[in-house]
């Protein structure tokens, strides 16, 4: 059971480059999330999705885009990388079909450095 | 809106000391409450949870009780170990909304 899989684990980008962080889950969860975590800081929600075809902004969406064409996949796109986007990115998923007691499952993270 | 507040860190304790990390919440309705742990270099993983008032969640010697009257879910452990060094996140979830995380509390346990 793979759970939540993120790729790549590490990436170095130059300013202005673009890239897509991949996230896939095999638990048929309806909710998926993208967070960033800066050193010594908590989690900040970038975008989330309540199901295929539906996405919504979190606290810090600027500079990012997402899509949710399938239940399984929730890629995060950086169009013009900036040093301020240097961070660790976590994808998570949860099943919220009226069951509030199910927890969120996290991927292992993608460590991104923009130079 | 819904929110979670945690005590400021970092917290440094000696091995075998008693641990309390405070967590209070604001929510409409009756959320489920969670504690997550993040070990260095890893993602978050569920430590324990409670789904209704007066429930006690427990795991790996950690405990937390859902207190509706004080809107709290404090994390406790009677005797911490070096291997407990991590960042701890309190979180809540209502039936039809996203998970809300607190800012996290860093714990360092020294031998």
Interface residues (C-beta under 8 A of the other chain):
Chain A: X31 X33 X40 X41 X42 X43 X45 X48 X90 X92 X94 X96 X98 X99 X100 X101 X103 X104 X106 X107 X108 X109
Chain B: X31 X32 X34 X36 X42 X43 X44 X45 X46 X49 X51 X89 X91 X93 X94 X95 X96 X97 X98 X99 X101 X102 X103 X104 X106
